[in-house]
Amino acid sequence: MRFPIRDRRIIPLMQTVKIGRVNFKAYRVEHSIRAPAVGYRVSVKAASFFYLPDVAKLPNPAAALRSVDVYIGDGATVRRSMVRVKDGTLIGHAAITTQLEWCATAQLHQAIFTHCGSAIVRGNARFFALIVRNLGREHDVDARIASDGDRLLFAKTDQRKRRHGARRRHCLLGS
């Protein structure tokens, strides 16, 4: 079954495009020769997330993820890198641990992983959720695996935290 796309937009790399009240900015990433991918910074007002479902390498992650509230990344593998070189080009999927390092470098404290690999999908969901949470804690990142029905909600920091210098918005993930 095919679904026609009635409103198709091309988002040039590194340029912000506004659609309605939502800003999109596309970032070049390395993933595949046959299926190239991009990452997107998506923002509305002061809230933003970076969406990167397929990635072998994110060039300059500190700059790409600067001031982002939530990272939504490639959950193909937890620890084992699936990145390899073919014809001089990186292809594959970066491990969740590598992406958590990117988040830590950018001082980004919340990450959600989707597009999960077979080990996670077919394995014990609670076990992998706990592993990802613990790996996130090692990087000072609240890391979670996405589940069907989850919603990404942005809420303002409460007044007490704001008085103590916390300006960033917090994300709540829930079903």
C-alpha positions as CSV (number, residue, x, y, z in Angstrom):
1,M,0.0,0.0,0.0
2,R,1.4,3.4,-0.9
3,F,0.6,6.7,0.9
4,P,1.1,9.8,-1.2
5,I,3.1,12.6,0.3
6,R,1.1,15.7,-0.4
7,D,3.4,18.3,1.2
8,R,7.0,17.4,0.4
9,R,9.8,19.6,1.7
10,I,13.5,19.5,1.0
11,I,15.5,20.6,4.0
12,P,19.0,21.7,3.0
13,L,21.8,20.7,5.2
14,M,22.7,23.1,8.0
15,Q,19.9,25.5,7.2
16,T,16.9,26.0,9.5
17,V,13.5,25.5,7.8
18,K,10.3,26.5,9.6
19,I,7.2,24.4,8.9
20,G,4.3,25.9,10.9
21,R,5.7,26.6,14.3
22,V,8.4,23.9,14.1
23,N,12.0,24.5,13.1
24,F,14.0,21.8,11.4
25,K,17.7,21.7,10.7
26,A,19.3,18.8,8.9
27,Y,22.8,17.6,9.8
28,R,25.1,15.3,7.7
29,V,25.9,12.0,9.3
30,E,27.7,8.9,8.2
31,H,25.6,5.8,7.9
32,S,25.5,4.0,4.6
33,I,26.5,4.2,1.0
34,R,23.1,2.9,-0.3
35,A,20.9,4.5,2.3
36,P,22.3,7.8,3.4
37,A,20.9,9.3,6.5
38,V,20.7,12.8,8.2
39,G,20.1,13.9,11.7
40,Y,17.5,16.5,12.5
41,R,17.4,19.2,15.2
42,V,13.7,19.8,15.8
43,S,12.7,22.8,17.9
44,V,9.6,24.6,19.0
45,K,10.1,27.8,21.1
46,A,12.7,26.9,23.7
47,A,12.4,23.1,23.5
48,S,14.4,20.9,21.2
49,F,15.4,17.4,20.4
50,F,17.9,15.8,18.0
51,Y,16.6,12.9,16.0
52,L,19.2,10.5,14.6
53,P,17.7,7.0,13.9
54,D,20.6,5.7,11.7
55,V,24.2,6.6,12.3
56,A,27.7,5.3,12.1
57,K,29.3,8.6,12.9
58,L,28.0,12.1,13.9
59,P,30.7,14.6,12.8
60,N,31.4,17.2,15.6
61,P,28.7,15.9,18.1
62,A,29.5,18.7,20.6
63,A,28.4,21.4,18.1
64,A,25.5,19.4,16.6
65,L,24.0,18.6,20.1
66,R,24.7,22.0,21.7
67,S,21.7,23.2,23.7
68,V,19.5,20.3,22.7
69,D,17.2,19.0,25.4
70,V,16.8,15.4,24.3
71,Y,18.8,13.1,22.0
72,I,16.8,10.4,20.2
73,G,19.2,8.0,18.7
74,D,20.1,4.7,17.0
75,G,19.4,1.7,19.2
76,A,20.8,-1.0,16.8
77,T,23.3,-2.2,19.4
78,V,24.1,-1.5,23.0
79,R,27.9,-2.0,23.3
80,R,29.2,-3.6,20.2
81,S,29.9,-1.3,17.3
82,M,28.4,-2.2,14.0
83,V,30.5,0.4,12.2
84,R,32.9,-0.8,9.4
85,V,34.7,0.8,6.5
86,K,33.7,0.1,2.9
87,D,35.5,1.8,0.1
88,G,36.9,4.4,2.5
89,T,33.4,5.3,3.9
90,L,32.1,4.5,7.4
91,I,28.9,2.5,7.3
92,G,26.8,0.8,9.9
93,H,25.4,1.7,13.3
94,A,27.2,3.3,16.3
95,A,26.7,1.6,19.6
96,I,24.5,3.2,22.3
97,T,27.6,3.6,24.4
98,T,29.3,5.7,21.7
99,Q,26.2,7.9,21.4
100,L,26.1,8.4,25.1
101,E,29.7,9.6,24.9
102,W,28.5,12.2,22.3
103,C,25.7,13.3,24.7
104,A,28.1,13.6,27.6
105,T,30.6,15.7,25.4
106,A,27.7,18.0,24.6
107,Q,26.5,18.1,28.2
108,L,23.2,16.7,27.0
109,H,21.5,14.8,29.9
110,Q,18.6,12.9,28.3
111,A,18.7,10.3,25.6
112,I,16.1,7.9,24.1
113,F,17.0,5.1,21.8
114,T,14.8,3.8,19.1
115,H,15.2,1.7,15.9
116,C,16.5,-1.0,18.1
117,G,18.4,-4.1,16.9
118,S,17.3,-7.7,17.2
119,A,19.1,-8.3,20.5
120,I,17.0,-5.6,22.2
121,V,13.8,-6.3,20.4
122,R,13.9,-10.1,20.9
123,G,15.6,-10.0,24.3
124,N,14.3,-9.3,27.8
125,A,13.0,-5.7,27.6
126,R,13.5,-5.0,31.3
127,F,17.0,-6.3,31.2
128,F,18.1,-4.1,28.3
129,A,16.2,-1.1,29.7
130,L,18.2,-1.5,32.9
131,I,21.5,-1.9,31.0
132,V,20.8,1.3,29.0
133,R,19.8,3.2,32.2
134,N,23.0,2.2,33.9
135,L,25.2,3.0,30.9
136,G,23.5,6.4,30.8
137,R,24.3,7.0,34.5
138,E,28.0,6.4,33.8
139,H,27.8,9.4,31.4
140,D,25.4,11.5,33.5
141,V,22.7,10.9,30.9
142,D,19.1,9.8,31.7
143,A,19.1,7.1,29.0
144,R,16.1,5.0,28.0
145,I,14.8,2.7,25.3
146,A,11.7,3.9,23.5
147,S,8.6,1.8,23.7
148,D,5.4,1.9,21.6
149,G,3.0,4.4,23.0
150,D,5.7,6.6,24.6
151,R,5.2,10.4,24.4
152,L,7.8,13.1,24.6
153,L,6.6,15.9,26.8
154,F,8.5,19.1,27.6
155,A,7.8,20.8,30.9
156,K,9.3,24.0,32.3
157,T,11.8,23.7,35.2
158,D,10.1,24.5,38.5
159,Q,10.7,27.9,40.1
160,R,12.9,26.4,42.9
161,K,15.3,24.9,40.4
162,R,15.4,28.0,38.3
163,R,16.6,30.0,41.3
164,H,19.5,27.7,41.6
165,G,20.7,28.3,38.1
166,A,18.9,25.6,36.2
167,R,17.6,27.2,33.0
168,R,17.2,24.3,30.7
169,R,13.8,22.6,30.1
170,H,13.3,19.1,31.2
171,C,11.8,16.3,29.2
172,L,9.5,13.6,30.6
173,L,9.1,10.3,28.8
174,G,6.0,8.4,29.6
175,S,3.3,6.2,28.2
